[in-house]
Amino acid sequence: MPGNSRTARAAVLFGALAVLAIPGAVFGSRLVHGVTLLHALYAAVPAACLLGLVAVASARRARFAAARSVRPDATGPVRVARLLAWAGLYVGITAALALGVYGALRWAQ
């Protein structure tokens, strides 16, 4: 099924982008003079969460397509897609929790 490999590739792409969103924001805040680390993370954390959710949805669709496939060897890319998708979602949620704790500490100060 060509849709299976396409959705698995999309899940890998979105998962990799979700994983790299936070380090990319940190690196970008170092390069751009007027952008602070906190402001860069305010934009990167929701982006990582959204990309992670899209990757998980795409990986689920690829897994269901592979389950209906006749070829049993079609599950290799789906495993990588699921791993990157969940890793991207975990990175986004962890960064969101870190920003939430930071905001609560600033509010309590």
N, C-alpha and C positions, 0 to 999 in steps of 0.2 A: 504494500500500500504506500503510494508516494506521500500521502497526507501524514502518515505516521512519522516518517523521517523529517518532514518539514516542520511539524509541530515539535518534535524532539529538538531540532536545531534551534527553533525559536525559543524553546524553554532554556536551552543552554545559553543562548545569547542574552536573554533577559536575566537569567540567574547570574551570569558573569557580570553584567552591568550592575546588578543589585549589590553583589559582593564588592565591586570596585567603586561604588558611589562614594562611600565614606572615605576611603584612602585618597580617592581623587579630589574630594573636597578639601581634605587636609593639605594635600600637595598644592592644590590651586590657591588656597589661602596663603601659602608661603610665597607663591609666585606673584600674585596680584597685590599691589601695594595697599590699596584702600579696603581690602576685605579682611575682616578678622576671622579667626577660627570659628568662633561661635556663630557668626552670621553665615559662614559657609555651611556649617552643620545644620542650621535652620532650614536650608534648602535641600541638603543632601539626604537628611534622614527621611522625610516624607517620600522623596524620590526612590530611595532604597526600599522602603516598605511597599510602595506601589509597584515597582519593578519586581520585587519578590512575589507579590500576589499574582501578578500577570504570569510570572515564570511557573509558579505552582499550578495555576489553572492550565497553562499550556502543557506542563508535564503530566498532569492528570489526563488530559485529552490524549496525549501521546501514549500513555500507558493503556488506556481503554482501547485505543486503536490497535496497539500491539497485541492485546489480549484477543481481539477478534481476528487477528491476522493468521494466515495459514503457515507462514514462515516462523519457526520458533527462534531463529537467530536474530530477530528484530528487537530484542529486549536490551541489547548492549547500549545503544545511544540513549535509551529511555532511562536506564539506571544513572547515567552521567547527568542527564537532564534533571532527574528528581533530586540528586545530590546537590547540584548547583542551585536549583530552585529553592530548596529548603534552607541551604546555607545563606542565600541572599535574604530570605525572609528573616532568618535568625539574626543576621547582622543588622537589618533595619529595626527589628523589634528591640534588640539590645541597645542600639544607639538611641532609640526613642525613650527607653527606660532611663538611660544615662542622662538625657536632656531633661526628663521629668524630675529626676532626683536633684539635678542641678537647679532647676526652677523652684522646687520646693525648698531647697536650702537657701536660695536667694530670697525667697518670700519670707522665710522664717527669720531671716537676719534682721 
